[in-house]
């Protein structure tokens, strides 16, 4: 059976077809960087999502972290709830990072393809 090309293979094929792939290489998001940002402690603040250009969810994660940090003294119950949600979100993100990275790189490749076609 023939293997169906994955998003990464399609992105690599686009990379080879681009006249100047330096633009793509500069914009390409690396999965290992997202994992490092997530695992060294910055994941609590959504830095890995900012890196992958998912600004809405990154801001939501940052807001949740701020609520968790600053509501601890005033309203401990809110802090506990925010902490639980944040921990669950961080665990789920461990499994979502590969898909988020692939989707972002496919979007970047498509945007570059569109720009190249517009220049022709």
Phi and psi restraints in degrees (range 20) as a CNS / XPLOR table:
assign (resid 1 and name C) (resid 2 and name N)
       (resid 2 and name CA) (resid 2 and name C) 1.0 -78.7 20.0 2
assign (resid 2 and name N) (resid 2 and name CA)
       (resid 2 and name C) (resid 3 and name N) 1.0 139.4 20.0 2
assign (resid 2 and name C) (resid 3 and name N)
       (resid 3 and name CA) (resid 3 and name C) 1.0 -83.5 20.0 2
assign (resid 3 and name N) (resid 3 and name CA)
       (resid 3 and name C) (resid 4 and name N) 1.0 137.4 20.0 2
assign (resid 3 and name C) (resid 4 and name N)
       (resid 4 and name CA) (resid 4 and name C) 1.0 -79.4 20.0 2
assign (resid 4 and name N) (resid 4 and name CA)
       (resid 4 and name C) (resid 5 and name N) 1.0 129.8 20.0 2
assign (resid 4 and name C) (resid 5 and name N)
       (resid 5 and name CA) (resid 5 and name C) 1.0 -64.8 20.0 2
assign (resid 5 and name N) (resid 5 and name CA)
       (resid 5 and name C) (resid 6 and name N) 1.0 136.2 20.0 2
assign (resid 5 and name C) (resid 6 and name N)
       (resid 6 and name CA) (resid 6 and name C) 1.0 -82.4 20.0 2
assign (resid 6 and name N) (resid 6 and name CA)
       (resid 6 and name C) (resid 7 and name N) 1.0 174.0 20.0 2
assign (resid 6 and name C) (resid 7 and name N)
       (resid 7 and name CA) (resid 7 and name C) 1.0 -60.9 20.0 2
assign (resid 7 and name N) (resid 7 and name CA)
       (resid 7 and name C) (resid 8 and name N) 1.0 -40.0 20.0 2
assign (resid 7 and name C) (resid 8 and name N)
       (resid 8 and name CA) (resid 8 and name C) 1.0 -64.7 20.0 2
assign (resid 8 and name N) (resid 8 and name CA)
       (resid 8 and name C) (resid 9 and name N) 1.0 -41.3 20.0 2
assign (resid 8 and name C) (resid 9 and name N)
       (resid 9 and name CA) (resid 9 and name C) 1.0 -65.5 20.0 2
assign (resid 9 and name N) (resid 9 and name CA)
       (resid 9 and name C) (resid 10 and name N) 1.0 -38.4 20.0 2
assign (resid 9 and name C) (resid 10 and name N)
       (resid 10 and name CA) (resid 10 and name C) 1.0 -64.7 20.0 2
assign (resid 10 and name N) (resid 10 and name CA)
       (resid 10 and name C) (resid 11 and name N) 1.0 -40.9 20.0 2
assign (resid 10 and name C) (resid 11 and name N)
       (resid 11 and name CA) (resid 11 and name C) 1.0 -64.3 20.0 2
assign (resid 11 and name N) (resid 11 and name CA)
       (resid 11 and name C) (resid 12 and name N) 1.0 -40.3 20.0 2
assign (resid 11 and name C) (resid 12 and name N)
       (resid 12 and name CA) (resid 12 and name C) 1.0 -66.1 20.0 2
assign (resid 12 and name N) (resid 12 and name CA)
       (resid 12 and name C) (resid 13 and name N) 1.0 -37.9 20.0 2
assign (resid 12 and name C) (resid 13 and name N)
       (resid 13 and name CA) (resid 13 and name C) 1.0 -64.4 20.0 2
assign (resid 13 and name N) (resid 13 and name CA)
       (resid 13 and name C) (resid 14 and name N) 1.0 -39.6 20.0 2
assign (resid 13 and name C) (resid 14 and name N)
       (resid 14 and name CA) (resid 14 and name C) 1.0 -64.2 20.0 2
assign (resid 14 and name N) (resid 14 and name CA)
       (resid 14 and name C) (resid 15 and name N) 1.0 -39.2 20.0 2
assign (resid 14 and name C) (resid 15 and name N)
       (resid 15 and name CA) (resid 15 and name C) 1.0 -59.9 20.0 2
assign (resid 15 and name N) (resid 15 and name CA)
       (resid 15 and name C) (resid 16 and name N) 1.0 -42.7 20.0 2
assign (resid 15 and name C) (resid 16 and name N)
       (resid 16 and name CA) (resid 16 and name C) 1.0 -67.8 20.0 2
assign (resid 16 and name N) (resid 16 and name CA)
       (resid 16 and name C) (resid 17 and name N) 1.0 -28.5 20.0 2
assign (resid 16 and name C) (resid 17 and name N)
       (resid 17 and name CA) (resid 17 and name C) 1.0 -85.1 20.0 2
assign (resid 17 and name N) (resid 17 and name CA)
       (resid 17 and name C) (resid 18 and name N) 1.0 -13.0 20.0 2
assign (resid 17 and name C) (resid 18 and name N)
       (resid 18 and name CA) (resid 18 and name C) 1.0 -74.8 20.0 2
assign (resid 18 and name N) (resid 18 and name CA)
       (resid 18 and name C) (resid 19 and name N) 1.0 141.9 20.0 2
assign (resid 18 and name C) (resid 19 and name N)
       (resid 19 and name CA) (resid 19 and name C) 1.0 -66.3 20.0 2
assign (resid 19 and name N) (resid 19 and name CA)
       (resid 19 and name C) (resid 20 and name N) 1.0 -36.1 20.0 2
assign (resid 19 and name C) (resid 20 and name N)
       (resid 20 and name CA) (resid 20 and name C) 1.0 -132.1 20.0 2
assign (resid 20 and name N) (resid 20 and name CA)
       (resid 20 and name C) (resid 21 and name N) 1.0 95.3 20.0 2
assign (resid 20 and name C) (resid 21 and name N)
       (resid 21 and name CA) (resid 21 and name C) 1.0 -79.9 20.0 2
assign (resid 21 and name N) (resid 21 and name CA)
       (resid 21 and name C) (resid 22 and name N) 1.0 1.0 20.0 2
assign (resid 21 and name C) (resid 22 and name N)
       (resid 22 and name CA) (resid 22 and name C) 1.0 -63.5 20.0 2
assign (resid 22 and name N) (resid 22 and name CA)
       (resid 22 and name C) (resid 23 and name N) 1.0 -33.4 20.0 2
assign (resid 22 and name C) (resid 23 and name N)
       (resid 23 and name CA) (resid 23 and name C) 1.0 -63.6 20.0 2
assign (resid 23 and name N) (resid 23 and name CA)
       (resid 23 and name C) (resid 24 and name N) 1.0 -45.5 20.0 2
assign (resid 23 and name C) (resid 24 and name N)
       (resid 24 and name CA) (resid 24 and name C) 1.0 -66.1 20.0 2
assign (resid 24 and name N) (resid 24 and name CA)
       (resid 24 and name C) (resid 25 and name N) 1.0 -44.3 20.0 2
assign (resid 24 and name C) (resid 25 and name N)
       (resid 25 and name CA) (resid 25 and name C) 1.0 -61.4 20.0 2
assign (resid 25 and name N) (resid 25 and name CA)
       (resid 25 and name C) (resid 26 and name N) 1.0 -33.4 20.0 2
assign (resid 25 and name C) (resid 26 and name N)
       (resid 26 and name CA) (resid 26 and name C) 1.0 -70.7 20.0 2
assign (resid 26 and name N) (resid 26 and name CA)
       (resid 26 and name C) (resid 27 and name N) 1.0 -37.9 20.0 2
assign (resid 26 and name C) (resid 27 and name N)
       (resid 27 and name CA) (resid 27 and name C) 1.0 -86.8 20.0 2
assign (resid 27 and name N) (resid 27 and name CA)
       (resid 27 and name C) (resid 28 and name N) 1.0 -19.6 20.0 2
assign (resid 27 and name C) (resid 28 and name N)
       (resid 28 and name CA) (resid 28 and name C) 1.0 -59.5 20.0 2
assign (resid 28 and name N) (resid 28 and name CA)
       (resid 28 and name C) (resid 29 and name N) 1.0 132.2 20.0 2
assign (resid 28 and name C) (resid 29 and name N)
       (resid 29 and name CA) (resid 29 and name C) 1.0 -94.7 20.0 2
assign (resid 29 and name N) (resid 29 and name CA)
       (resid 29 and name C) (resid 30 and name N) 1.0 131.4 20.0 2
assign (resid 29 and name C) (resid 30 and name N)
       (resid 30 and name CA) (resid 30 and name C) 1.0 -97.5 20.0 2
assign (resid 30 and name N) (resid 30 and name CA)
       (resid 30 and name C) (resid 31 and name N) 1.0 130.8 20.0 2
assign (resid 30 and name C) (resid 31 and name N)
       (resid 31 and name CA) (resid 31 and name C) 1.0 -63.6 20.0 2
assign (resid 31 and name N) (resid 31 and name CA)
       (resid 31 and name C) (resid 32 and name N) 1.0 -38.8 20.0 2
assign (resid 31 and name C) (resid 32 and name N)
       (resid 32 and name CA) (resid 32 and name C) 1.0 -65.4 20.0 2
assign (resid 32 and name N) (resid 32 and name CA)
       (resid 32 and name C) (resid 33 and name N) 1.0 -32.8 20.0 2
assign (resid 32 and name C) (resid 33 and name N)
       (resid 33 and name CA) (resid 33 and name C) 1.0 -67.3 20.0 2
assign (resid 33 and name N) (resid 33 and name CA)
       (resid 33 and name C) (resid 34 and name N) 1.0 -41.3 20.0 2
assign (resid 33 and name C) (resid 34 and name N)
       (resid 34 and name CA) (resid 34 and name C) 1.0 -61.9 20.0 2
assign (resid 34 and name N) (resid 34 and name CA)
       (resid 34 and name C) (resid 35 and name N) 1.0 -41.6 20.0 2
assign (resid 34 and name C) (resid 35 and name N)
       (resid 35 and name CA) (resid 35 and name C) 1.0 -65.8 20.0 2
assign (resid 35 and name N) (resid 35 and name CA)
       (resid 35 and name C) (resid 36 and name N) 1.0 -41.4 20.0 2
assign (resid 35 and name C) (resid 36 and name N)
       (resid 36 and name CA) (resid 36 and name C) 1.0 -62.1 20.0 2
assign (resid 36 and name N) (resid 36 and name CA)
       (resid 36 and name C) (resid 37 and name N) 1.0 -45.1 20.0 2
assign (resid 36 and name C) (resid 37 and name N)
       (resid 37 and name CA) (resid 37 and name C) 1.0 -61.7 20.0 2
assign (resid 37 and name N) (resid 37 and name CA)
       (resid 37 and name C) (resid 38 and name N) 1.0 -38.7 20.0 2
assign (resid 37 and name C) (resid 38 and name N)
       (resid 38 and name CA) (resid 38 and name C) 1.0 -68.8 20.0 2
assign (resid 38 and name N) (resid 38 and name CA)
       (resid 38 and name C) (resid 39 and name N) 1.0 -43.1 20.0 2
assign (resid 38 and name C) (resid 39 and name N)
       (resid 39 and name CA) (resid 39 and name C) 1.0 -86.2 20.0 2
assign (resid 39 and name N) (resid 39 and name CA)
       (resid 39 and name C) (resid 40 and name N) 1.0 -22.5 20.0 2
assign (resid 39 and name C) (resid 40 and name N)
       (resid 40 and name CA) (resid 40 and name C) 1.0 -86.3 20.0 2
assign (resid 40 and name N) (resid 40 and name CA)
       (resid 40 and name C) (resid 41 and name N) 1.0 7.5 20.0 2
assign (resid 40 and name C) (resid 41 and name N)
       (resid 41 and name CA) (resid 41 and name C) 1.0 114.8 20.0 2
assign (resid 41 and name N) (resid 41 and name CA)
       (resid 41 and name C) (resid 42 and name N) 1.0 -15.2 20.0 2
assign (resid 41 and name C) (resid 42 and name N)
       (resid 42 and name CA) (resid 42 and name C) 1.0 -80.6 20.0 2
assign (resid 42 and name N) (resid 42 and name CA)
       (resid 42 and name C) (resid 43 and name N) 1.0 -11.3 20.0 2
assign (resid 42 and name C) (resid 43 and name N)
       (resid 43 and name CA) (resid 43 and name C) 1.0 -61.9 20.0 2
assign (resid 43 and name N) (resid 43 and name CA)
       (resid 43 and name C) (resid 44 and name N) 1.0 -30.6 20.0 2
assign (resid 43 and name C) (resid 44 and name N)
       (resid 44 and name CA) (resid 44 and name C) 1.0 -58.6 20.0 2
assign (resid 44 and name N) (resid 44 and name CA)
       (resid 44 and name C) (resid 45 and name N) 1.0 -34.6 20.0 2
assign (resid 44 and name C) (resid 45 and name N)
       (resid 45 and name CA) (resid 45 and name C) 1.0 -95.1 20.0 2
assign (resid 45 and name N) (resid 45 and name CA)
       (resid 45 and name C) (resid 46 and name N) 1.0 5.7 20.0 2
assign (resid 45 and name C) (resid 46 and name N)
       (resid 46 and name CA) (resid 46 and name C) 1.0 76.7 20.0 2
assign (resid 46 and name N) (resid 46 and name CA)
       (resid 46 and name C) (resid 47 and name N) 1.0 18.2 20.0 2
assign (resid 46 and name C) (resid 47 and name N)
       (resid 47 and name CA) (resid 47 and name C) 1.0 -61.3 20.0 2
assign (resid 47 and name N) (resid 47 and name CA)
       (resid 47 and name C) (resid 48 and name N) 1.0 -37.0 20.0 2
assign (resid 47 and name C) (resid 48 and name N)
       (resid 48 and name CA) (resid 48 and name C) 1.0 -63.6 20.0 2
assign (resid 48 and name N) (resid 48 and name CA)
       (resid 48 and name C) (resid 49 and name N) 1.0 -33.3 20.0 2
assign (resid 48 and name C) (resid 49 and name N)
       (resid 49 and name CA) (resid 49 and name C) 1.0 -74.7 20.0 2
assign (resid 49 and name N) (resid 49 and name CA)
       (resid 49 and name C) (resid 50 and name N) 1.0 -35.1 20.0 2
assign (resid 49 and name C) (resid 50 and name N)
       (resid 50 and name CA) (resid 50 and name C) 1.0 -61.6 20.0 2
assign (resid 50 and name N) (resid 50 and name CA)
       (resid 50 and name C) (resid 51 and name N) 1.0 -42.9 20.0 2
assign (resid 50 and name C) (resid 51 and name N)
       (resid 51 and name CA) (resid 51 and name C) 1.0 -59.4 20.0 2
assign (resid 51 and name N) (resid 51 and name CA)
       (resid 51 and name C) (resid 52 and name N) 1.0 -39.9 20.0 2
assign (resid 51 and name C) (resid 52 and name N)
       (resid 52 and name CA) (resid 52 and name C) 1.0 -84.1 20.0 2
assign (resid 52 and name N) (resid 52 and name CA)
       (resid 52 and name C) (resid 53 and name N) 1.0 5.1 20.0 2
assign (resid 52 and name C) (resid 53 and name N)
       (resid 53 and name CA) (resid 53 and name C) 1.0 69.4 20.0 2
assign (resid 53 and name N) (resid 53 and name CA)
       (resid 53 and name C) (resid 54 and name N) 1.0 28.3 20.0 2
assign (resid 53 and name C) (resid 54 and name N)
       (resid 54 and name CA) (resid 54 and name C) 1.0 -100.5 20.0 2
assign (resid 54 and name N) (resid 54 and name CA)
       (resid 54 and name C) (resid 55 and name N) 1.0 77.7 20.0 2
assign (resid 54 and name C) (resid 55 and name N)
       (resid 55 and name CA) (resid 55 and name C) 1.0 -68.5 20.0 2
assign (resid 55 and name N) (resid 55 and name CA)
       (resid 55 and name C) (resid 56 and name N) 1.0 -38.7 20.0 2
assign (resid 55 and name C) (resid 56 and name N)
       (resid 56 and name CA) (resid 56 and name C) 1.0 -63.1 20.0 2
assign (resid 56 and name N) (resid 56 and name CA)
       (resid 56 and name C) (resid 57 and name N) 1.0 -50.5 20.0 2
assign (resid 56 and name C) (resid 57 and name N)
       (resid 57 and name CA) (resid 57 and name C) 1.0 -69.9 20.0 2
assign (resid 57 and name N) (resid 57 and name CA)
       (resid 57 and name C) (resid 58 and name N) 1.0 -29.8 20.0 2
assign (resid 57 and name C) (resid 58 and name N)
       (resid 58 and name CA) (resid 58 and name C) 1.0 -66.1 20.0 2
assign (resid 58 and name N) (resid 58 and name CA)
       (resid 58 and name C) (resid 59 and name N) 1.0 -42.8 20.0 2
assign (resid 58 and name C) (resid 59 and name N)
       (resid 59 and name CA) (resid 59 and name C) 1.0 -65.7 20.0 2
assign (resid 59 and name N) (resid 59 and name CA)
       (resid 59 and name C) (resid 60 and name N) 1.0 -37.6 20.0 2
assign (resid 59 and name C) (resid 60 and name N)
       (resid 60 and name CA) (resid 60 and name C) 1.0 -64.7 20.0 2
assign (resid 60 and name N) (resid 60 and name CA)
       (resid 60 and name C) (resid 61 and name N) 1.0 -41.5 20.0 2
assign (resid 60 and name C) (resid 61 and name N)
       (resid 61 and name CA) (resid 61 and name C) 1.0 -67.3 20.0 2
assign (resid 61 and name N) (resid 61 and name CA)
       (resid 61 and name C) (resid 62 and name N) 1.0 -39.3 20.0 2
assign (resid 61 and name C) (resid 62 and name N)
       (resid 62 and name CA) (resid 62 and name C) 1.0 -64.1 20.0 2
assign (resid 62 and name N) (resid 62 and name CA)
       (resid 62 and name C) (resid 63 and name N) 1.0 -43.6 20.0 2
assign (resid 62 and name C) (resid 63 and name N)
       (resid 63 and name CA) (resid 63 and name C) 1.0 -62.8 20.0 2
assign (resid 63 and name N) (resid 63 and name CA)
       (resid 63 and name C) (resid 64 and name N) 1.0 -40.3 20.0 2
assign (resid 63 and name C) (resid 64 and name N)
       (resid 64 and name CA) (resid 64 and name C) 1.0 -63.8 20.0 2
assign (resid 64 and name N) (resid 64 and name CA)
       (resid 64 and name C) (resid 65 and name N) 1.0 -40.5 20.0 2
assign (resid 64 and name C) (resid 65 and name N)
       (resid 65 and name CA) (resid 65 and name C) 1.0 -65.0 20.0 2
assign (resid 65 and name N) (resid 65 and name CA)
       (resid 65 and name C) (resid 66 and name N) 1.0 -39.6 20.0 2
assign (resid 65 and name C) (resid 66 and name N)
       (resid 66 and name CA) (resid 66 and name C) 1.0 -65.4 20.0 2
assign (resid 66 and name N) (resid 66 and name CA)
       (resid 66 and name C) (resid 67 and name N) 1.0 -42.8 20.0 2
assign (resid 66 and name C) (resid 67 and name N)
       (resid 67 and name CA) (resid 67 and name C) 1.0 -60.8 20.0 2
assign (resid 67 and name N) (resid 67 and name CA)
       (resid 67 and name C) (resid 68 and name N) 1.0 -43.0 20.0 2
assign (resid 67 and name C) (resid 68 and name N)
       (resid 68 and name CA) (resid 68 and name C) 1.0 -61.4 20.0 2
assign (resid 68 and name N) (resid 68 and name CA)
       (resid 68 and name C) (resid 69 and name N) 1.0 -45.5 20.0 2
assign (resid 68 and name C) (resid 69 and name N)
       (resid 69 and name CA) (resid 69 and name C) 1.0 -70.0 20.0 2
assign (resid 69 and name N) (resid 69 and name CA)
       (resid 69 and name C) (resid 70 and name N) 1.0 -46.1 20.0 2
assign (resid 69 and name C) (resid 70 and name N)
       (resid 70 and name CA) (resid 70 and name C) 1.0 -91.7 20.0 2
assign (resid 70 and name N) (resid 70 and name CA)
       (resid 70 and name C) (resid 71 and name N) 1.0 -11.3 20.0 2
assign (resid 70 and name C) (resid 71 and name N)
       (resid 71 and name CA) (resid 71 and name C) 1.0 -95.1 20.0 2
assign (resid 71 and name N) (resid 71 and name CA)
       (resid 71 and name C) (resid 72 and name N) 1.0 -0.8 20.0 2
assign (resid 71 and name C) (resid 72 and name N)
       (resid 72 and name CA) (resid 72 and name C) 1.0 -60.0 20.0 2
assign (resid 72 and name N) (resid 72 and name CA)
       (resid 72 and name C) (resid 73 and name N) 1.0 -40.4 20.0 2
assign (resid 72 and name C) (resid 73 and name N)
       (resid 73 and name CA) (resid 73 and name C) 1.0 -81.2 20.0 2
assign (resid 73 and name N) (resid 73 and name CA)
       (resid 73 and name C) (resid 74 and name N) 1.0 -40.1 20.0 2
assign (resid 73 and name C) (resid 74 and name N)
       (resid 74 and name CA) (resid 74 and name C) 1.0 -77.9 20.0 2
assign (resid 74 and name N) (resid 74 and name CA)
       (resid 74 and name C) (resid 75 and name N) 1.0 -51.3 20.0 2
assign (resid 74 and name C) (resid 75 and name N)
       (resid 75 and name CA) (resid 75 and name C) 1.0 -134.8 20.0 2
assign (resid 75 and name N) (resid 75 and name CA)
       (resid 75 and name C) (resid 76 and name N) 1.0 87.7 20.0 2
assign (resid 75 and name C) (resid 76 and name N)
       (resid 76 and name CA) (resid 76 and name C) 1.0 -58.1 20.0 2
assign (resid 76 and name N) (resid 76 and name CA)
       (resid 76 and name C) (resid 77 and name N) 1.0 -32.5 20.0 2
assign (resid 76 and name C) (resid 77 and name N)
       (resid 77 and name CA) (resid 77 and name C) 1.0 -65.1 20.0 2
assign (resid 77 and name N) (resid 77 and name CA)
       (resid 77 and name C) (resid 78 and name N) 1.0 -39.9 20.0 2
assign (resid 77 and name C) (resid 78 and name N)
       (resid 78 and name CA) (resid 78 and name C) 1.0 -65.4 20.0 2
assign (resid 78 and name N) (resid 78 and name CA)
       (resid 78 and name C) (resid 79 and name N) 1.0 -41.4 20.0 2
assign (resid 78 and name C) (resid 79 and name N)
       (resid 79 and name CA) (resid 79 and name C) 1.0 -62.2 20.0 2
assign (resid 79 and name N) (resid 79 and name CA)
       (resid 79 and name C) (resid 80 and name N) 1.0 -42.4 20.0 2
assign (resid 79 and name C) (resid 80 and name N)
       (resid 80 and name CA) (resid 80 and name C) 1.0 -63.5 20.0 2
assign (resid 80 and name N) (resid 80 and name CA)
       (resid 80 and name C) (resid 81 and name N) 1.0 -44.2 20.0 2
assign (resid 80 and name C) (resid 81 and name N)
       (resid 81 and name CA) (resid 81 and name C) 1.0 -63.8 20.0 2
assign (resid 81 and name N) (resid 81 and name CA)
       (resid 81 and name C) (resid 82 and name N) 1.0 -44.3 20.0 2
assign (resid 81 and name C) (resid 82 and name N)
       (resid 82 and name CA) (resid 82 and name C) 1.0 -63.1 20.0 2
assign (resid 82 and name N) (resid 82 and name CA)
       (resid 82 and name C) (resid 83 and name N) 1.0 -38.6 20.0 2
assign (resid 82 and name C) (resid 83 and name N)
       (resid 83 and name CA) (resid 83 and name C) 1.0 -64.1 20.0 2
assign (resid 83 and name N) (resid 83 and name CA)
       (resid 83 and name C) (resid 84 and name N) 1.0 -41.9 20.0 2
assign (resid 83 and name C) (resid 84 and name N)
       (resid 84 and name CA) (resid 84 and name C) 1.0 -64.6 20.0 2
assign (resid 84 and name N) (resid 84 and name CA)
       (resid 84 and name C) (resid 85 and name N) 1.0 -45.9 20.0 2
assign (resid 84 and name C) (resid 85 and name N)
       (resid 85 and name CA) (resid 85 and name C) 1.0 -61.5 20.0 2
assign (resid 85 and name N) (resid 85 and name CA)
       (resid 85 and name C) (resid 86 and name N) 1.0 -41.8 20.0 2
assign (resid 85 and name C) (resid 86 and name N)
       (resid 86 and name CA) (resid 86 and name C) 1.0 -64.5 20.0 2
assign (resid 86 and name N) (resid 86 and name CA)
       (resid 86 and name C) (resid 87 and name N) 1.0 -43.3 20.0 2
assign (resid 86 and name C) (resid 87 and name N)
       (resid 87 and name CA) (resid 87 and name C) 1.0 -64.3 20.0 2
assign (resid 87 and name N) (resid 87 and name CA)
       (resid 87 and name C) (resid 88 and name N) 1.0 -43.6 20.0 2
assign (resid 87 and name C) (resid 88 and name N)
       (resid 88 and name CA) (resid 88 and name C) 1.0 -62.1 20.0 2
assign (resid 88 and name N) (resid 88 and name CA)
       (resid 88 and name C) (resid 89 and name N) 1.0 -42.9 20.0 2
assign (resid 88 and name C) (resid 89 and name N)
       (resid 89 and name CA) (resid 89 and name C) 1.0 -61.9 20.0 2
assign (resid 89 and name N) (resid 89 and name CA)
       (resid 89 and name C) (resid 90 and name N) 1.0 -42.0 20.0 2
assign (resid 89 and name C) (resid 90 and name N)
       (resid 90 and name CA) (resid 90 and name C) 1.0 -64.9 20.0 2
assign (resid 90 and name N) (resid 90 and name CA)
       (resid 90 and name C) (resid 91 and name N) 1.0 -38.4 20.0 2
assign (resid 90 and name C) (resid 91 and name N)
       (resid 91 and name CA) (resid 91 and name C) 1.0 -67.5 20.0 2
assign (resid 91 and name N) (resid 91 and name CA)
       (resid 91 and name C) (resid 92 and name N) 1.0 -43.2 20.0 2
assign (resid 91 and name C) (resid 92 and name N)
       (resid 92 and name CA) (resid 92 and name C) 1.0 -63.5 20.0 2
assign (resid 92 and name N) (resid 92 and name CA)
       (resid 92 and name C) (resid 93 and name N) 1.0 -38.0 20.0 2
assign (resid 92 and name C) (resid 93 and name N)
       (resid 93 and name CA) (resid 93 and name C) 1.0 -61.1 20.0 2
assign (resid 93 and name N) (resid 93 and name CA)
       (resid 93 and name C) (resid 94 and name N) 1.0 -30.0 20.0 2
assign (resid 93 and name C) (resid 94 and name N)
       (resid 94 and name CA) (resid 94 and name C) 1.0 -56.6 20.0 2
assign (resid 94 and name N) (resid 94 and name CA)
       (resid 94 and name C) (resid 95 and name N) 1.0 -35.3 20.0 2
assign (resid 94 and name C) (resid 95 and name N)
       (resid 95 and name CA) (resid 95 and name C) 1.0 -90.0 20.0 2
assign (resid 95 and name N) (resid 95 and name CA)
       (resid 95 and name C) (resid 96 and name N) 1.0 -21.3 20.0 2
assign (resid 95 and name C) (resid 96 and name N)
       (resid 96 and name CA) (resid 96 and name C) 1.0 -86.3 20.0 2
assign (resid 96 and name N) (resid 96 and name CA)
       (resid 96 and name C) (resid 97 and name N) 1.0 -23.4 20.0 2
assign (resid 96 and name C) (resid 97 and name N)
       (resid 97 and name CA) (resid 97 and name C) 1.0 -54.8 20.0 2
assign (resid 97 and name N) (resid 97 and name CA)
       (resid 97 and name C) (resid 98 and name N) 1.0 -44.6 20.0 2
assign (resid 97 and name C) (resid 98 and name N)
       (resid 98 and name CA) (resid 98 and name C) 1.0 -59.2 20.0 2
assign (resid 98 and name N) (resid 98 and name CA)
       (resid 98 and name C) (resid 99 and name N) 1.0 -45.5 20.0 2
assign (resid 98 and name C) (resid 99 and name N)
       (resid 99 and name CA) (resid 99 and name C) 1.0 -67.0 20.0 2
assign (resid 99 and name N) (resid 99 and name CA)
       (resid 99 and name C) (resid 100 and name N) 1.0 -39.6 20.0 2
assign (resid 99 and name C) (resid 100 and name N)
       (resid 100 and name CA) (resid 100 and name C) 1.0 -63.1 20.0 2
assign (resid 100 and name N) (resid 100 and name CA)
       (resid 100 and name C) (resid 101 and name N) 1.0 -40.6 20.0 2
assign (resid 100 and name C) (resid 101 and name N)
       (resid 101 and name CA) (resid 101 and name C) 1.0 -66.2 20.0 2
assign (resid 101 and name N) (resid 101 and name CA)
       (resid 101 and name C) (resid 102 and name N) 1.0 -45.8 20.0 2
assign (resid 101 and name C) (resid 102 and name N)
       (resid 102 and name CA) (resid 102 and name C) 1.0 -62.3 20.0 2
assign (resid 102 and name N) (resid 102 and name CA)
       (resid 102 and name C) (resid 103 and name N) 1.0 -42.8 20.0 2
assign (resid 102 and name C) (resid 103 and name N)
       (resid 103 and name CA) (resid 103 and name C) 1.0 -64.5 20.0 2
assign (resid 103 and name N) (resid 103 and name CA)
       (resid 103 and name C) (resid 104 and name N) 1.0 -41.3 20.0 2
assign (resid 103 and name C) (resid 104 and name N)
       (resid 104 and name CA) (resid 104 and name C) 1.0 -65.6 20.0 2
assign (resid 104 and name N) (resid 104 and name CA)
       (resid 104 and name C) (resid 105 and name N) 1.0 -41.7 20.0 2
assign (resid 104 and name C) (resid 105 and name N)
       (resid 105 and name CA) (resid 105 and name C) 1.0 -67.1 20.0 2
assign (resid 105 and name N) (resid 105 and name CA)
       (resid 105 and name C) (resid 106 and name N) 1.0 -34.7 20.0 2
assign (resid 105 and name C) (resid 106 and name N)
       (resid 106 and name CA) (resid 106 and name C) 1.0 -65.5 20.0 2
assign (resid 106 and name N) (resid 106 and name CA)
       (resid 106 and name C) (resid 107 and name N) 1.0 -39.8 20.0 2
assign (resid 106 and name C) (resid 107 and name N)
       (resid 107 and name CA) (resid 107 and name C) 1.0 -65.0 20.0 2
assign (resid 107 and name N) (resid 107 and name CA)
       (resid 107 and name C) (resid 108 and name N) 1.0 -42.6 20.0 2
assign (resid 107 and name C) (resid 108 and name N)
       (resid 108 and name CA) (resid 108 and name C) 1.0 -61.7 20.0 2
assign (resid 108 and name N) (resid 108 and name CA)
       (resid 108 and name C) (resid 109 and name N) 1.0 -45.3 20.0 2
assign (resid 108 and name C) (resid 109 and name N)
       (resid 109 and name CA) (resid 109 and name C) 1.0 -62.6 20.0 2
assign (resid 109 and name N) (resid 109 and name CA)
       (resid 109 and name C) (resid 110 and name N) 1.0 -41.5 20.0 2
assign (resid 109 and name C) (resid 110 and name N)
       (resid 110 and name CA) (resid 110 and name C) 1.0 -65.6 20.0 2
assign (resid 110 and name N) (resid 110 and name CA)
       (resid 110 and name C) (resid 111 and name N) 1.0 -40.0 20.0 2
assign (resid 110 and name C) (resid 111 and name N)
       (resid 111 and name CA) (resid 111 and name C) 1.0 -63.6 20.0 2
assign (resid 111 and name N) (resid 111 and name CA)
       (resid 111 and name C) (resid 112 and name N) 1.0 -41.6 20.0 2
assign (resid 111 and name C) (resid 112 and name N)
       (resid 112 and name CA) (resid 112 and name C) 1.0 -66.7 20.0 2
assign (resid 112 and name N) (resid 112 and name CA)
       (resid 112 and name C) (resid 113 and name N) 1.0 -40.9 20.0 2
assign (resid 112 and name C) (resid 113 and name N)
       (resid 113 and name CA) (resid 113 and name C) 1.0 -58.0 20.0 2
assign (resid 113 and name N) (resid 113 and name CA)
       (resid 113 and name C) (resid 114 and name N) 1.0 -44.1 20.0 2
assign (resid 113 and name C) (resid 114 and name N)
       (resid 114 and name CA) (resid 114 and name C) 1.0 -62.5 20.0 2
assign (resid 114 and name N) (resid 114 and name CA)
       (resid 114 and name C) (resid 115 and name N) 1.0 -43.1 20.0 2
assign (resid 114 and name C) (resid 115 and name N)
       (resid 115 and name CA) (resid 115 and name C) 1.0 -65.8 20.0 2
assign (resid 115 and name N) (resid 115 and name CA)
       (resid 115 and name C) (resid 116 and name N) 1.0 -39.2 20.0 2
assign (resid 115 and name C) (resid 116 and name N)
       (resid 116 and name CA) (resid 116 and name C) 1.0 -65.5 20.0 2
assign (resid 116 and name N) (resid 116 and name CA)
       (resid 116 and name C) (resid 117 and name N) 1.0 -43.1 20.0 2
assign (resid 116 and name C) (resid 117 and name N)
       (resid 117 and name CA) (resid 117 and name C) 1.0 -63.6 20.0 2
assign (resid 117 and name N) (resid 117 and name CA)
       (resid 117 and name C) (resid 118 and name N) 1.0 -37.0 20.0 2
assign (resid 117 and name C) (resid 118 and name N)
       (resid 118 and name CA) (resid 118 and name C) 1.0 -67.9 20.0 2
assign (resid 118 and name N) (resid 118 and name CA)
       (resid 118 and name C) (resid 119 and name N) 1.0 -28.1 20.0 2
assign (resid 118 and name C) (resid 119 and name N)
       (resid 119 and name CA) (resid 119 and name C) 1.0 -78.4 20.0 2
assign (resid 119 and name N) (resid 119 and name CA)
       (resid 119 and name C) (resid 120 and name N) 1.0 -19.1 20.0 2
